[in-house]
Amino acid sequence: MIGPTLFLTYWYPNKNNKSFGIFVKRHAHALKLKTDVTLISLNIVHGSGLFKKVISVANDEMGLETHYIYLETKFRKVLYVLLPI
């Protein structure tokens, strides 16, 4: 028996690109058939300000609970390098 699963990913379809990381979404859907799956999608986008965070939660067509975290900052490239630390 597989326990509950959490996906934390940069690569996932979002409001700016519906096909970005579609393979992650399909993998989560396949796993959802066997267990509970929660997905957190982190998107860092270029913004004009220092830092802005927007969080939303949605269920897709297969009932996959997805938490979208959008970070808007003019230091986008720096965050992509530092976040894995």
LINWOFEN-V390231 format. One line per field, one symbol per residue. ss: DSSP state (H for helix, E for strand, C for the rest). phi: phi as a letter, one per 30 degrees, with the letter a starting at -180 (. if undefined). burial: # if it has 16 or more other C-alpha atoms within 10 Angstrom, else .. A space follows every 50 residues. Layout:
ss=???
phi=???
burial=???
//
This chain:
ss=CCCCEEEEECCCCCCCCCCCCHHHHHHHHHHHCCCCEEEEEEEEEECCCC CEEEEEEEECCCCCEEEEEEEEECCHHHHHHHCCC
phi=.ddebccbbdcaebddadcdiedddddddddddcadbbbcccbcbdbdcd abcbbbbbcddciddbccccccadceddddddedd
burial=.........#####.........##..##..#....########...... .............#############.........
//
